[in-house]
């Protein structure tokens, strides 16, 4: 891996270890929000009781731990760059009584597994952070058995994701927010229609399909929304860390006003849009 890609990897590892405590705190809330995407991925993967499954960039353990309950005579290997996130996954597994899993801290671009090791691969909201997405897709293809299945979820276009654009758009009105260079890790890196399907086909996958899953992030109140975004959303925290108290308060009140415009019942239920991509080896 060249120096620039290695730097991206180390930045991602540092970021996700830093945010592990926030993800632990909000884990139930976050996993409930993201369950529809996991459900659609799991449905497409047709998990069998004896499957050996790789869950890449699993963070706090999903959808891997849910898959483990279906592959009850098989095993799920849960991977992530950040040991801090995997600590949460292990605690969740113990609390749920899930034993047919293991965790491995590793880089998806250099998976430490032999060829044809897994029946299925899952990856929810990981691709947009990988140093080299094409290499990542090729590695997933390599470790799959012939006929193996793969499913991933990525965020759709900004216009379908008010849950993040509402706050980030407001911040950018008050502060200079650096725009990542083309191809750099970011929330909407994989959003273009057909982009992920093309990536998988180039990596050798066949029978590739894309589908959209939409819904709402239901925060219950503006205060919950603000607190959640300030404890789990890395771009929000990074931007606001450079704001003085007066600017921060101004941004907060403007965000609250926008949420009220979007949610007349003051429920802070904001749209999200995702893409689920599926392929076979």
Buried (B, 14 or more C-beta within 10 A) or exposed (E): BEEEBEEBBEEBBEBBBEBBBBBBBBBEBBBEBBBBBBBBBBEBBEBEEEBBBBBBBBBBBBBBBBBBEBBEEBBBBBBBBBBBBBBBBBBBBEEEEBEBBEBBBBBBBEBEBEEEBBBBBBBBBBBBBBBBBEBBBBBBBBBBBEEBBBBBBBBBEBEBBBBBBBBBBBBBEBBEBEEEEEEEBBBBBBBEEEBBBEBBBEBBBEEBEBEEBEBBBBBEEBEBBBBBBBBBBBBBBEBBEEBEEEBBEBBBEBBBEBBEEBBEEEBBBBBBBBBBBBBBB
